[in-house]
Amino acid sequence: MNKKYQKFIPLLIIVSSVILFFAIFCKIVSPVWEDYKSKTQEKNNILKENQSLEERYEKEKAESEQQKLKLQSIKQIYESNINGENDNLSVYGTMFDEIIKKAQANGLAIRSIEYDTKPQTNPVYANFSNNYNVCELKFFFVGTYSQLMTFLNDLNNNFQYLISISDLNVTAFTGNTDYLLINISIVLYSKRVAEVQKETVRTSAI
């Protein structure tokens, strides 16, 4: 070999070695790299699917919670198991006592209470008195505006049975405008289960 080219032999060996190394490296690494990319893509797809499932779960959970709130907002009508007349307050269970306790717990002072077991202007009593007991409680409270509002919110959110407010009048307390004179009428309802039972027995006997 010409001495002129002998000095390039080491360089050619190095270049050839590098090329051979890269060829072997690519042959070995390429399948591993492709497998890595495939697994990474599969992992990303799983993560996206899991994220989608989590989002759907959270959405369904939120919808379930909203449904629970709606169901909680639907008040039950108290079902009396007492065979008594409408003017017997026991046919309303503990509702009367619970309203008094809520008023006191929210800071309202009770000056007087009246009740009417035959409220003629009430549409339920006027049309369905054979099926439902109806009693209008007339409370005379003294308290602040905030105490009145927390009491009403308490009744709306935390009272299990159906009641209604038929009248509300508020005037300033003489000598202290921070306090109010509050006249409020709250109507209680209860199903007359005894009447239904009697009708069932009468029908069966026939």
PyMOL commands that set and color helices and strands:
alter all, ss='L'
color gray80, all
select helices_A, chain A and resi 3-6+9-73+89-92+95-105+123-128+145-158+193-205
alter helices_A, ss='H'
color red, helices_A
select strands_A, chain A and resi 78-80+109-116+132-143+163-172+180-192
alter strands_A, ss='S'
color yellow, strands_A
deselect
rebuild
show_as cartoon
